[in-house]
């Protein structure tokens, strides 16, 4: 990584038999912002734990576009929630809109809770208020209001005051 030899790191991440060395190569690819290589590894990988490591490396490398794609389209619920969580840690353009879009289009309560937590991690009171206003499920609305109640933001306070009236 220090030498900038992305090709050798990529080769190690693809074929290294020692799992810890392979994981380290994946982490270093993230540090090098090797988005294309990480996307290729993700597509060819079958082990969930390695895929989670790749998602984390995408986060480290700042690849919000690929994380948004995986948060929307990944079939494995755990991997999908991991991509959503990583998006919550990013304050990049488009992440908030992607998260609210996922919330609106997904029926899974677990995915919705992951989005609520991601928006909370972003300190995105505006996004949470938007979700709360449209939410019909009482439990999910409680979850959102609970997050808003600990946020120090005018939007959150204004919404909570609305609820009290």
Number of C-alpha atoms within 10 A of each C-alpha: 14 7 5 10 11 18 13 12 22 21 13 18 24 18 10 15 10 10 12 10 13 20 19 15 23 29 23 21 28 24 17 18 18 21 21 13 19 26 17 12 18 19 9 11 14 10 9 13 12 17 20 17 18 22 28 20 26 29 23 19 19 21 22 22 17 18 26 22 13 19 25 20 11 15 10 11 13 14 18 23 22 22 27 29 23 23 29 24 17 20 16 14 10 13 22 22 12 20 24 18 13 19 21 13 10 12 10 11 13 14 20 22 16 21 27 28 20 25 28 20 17 18 19 20 23 17 19 26 20 12 21 21 11 10 16 10 10 10 11 18 19 13 14 23 20 11 19 24 14 11 16 11 14 11 17 22 16 11 20 15 10 9 9 6 5
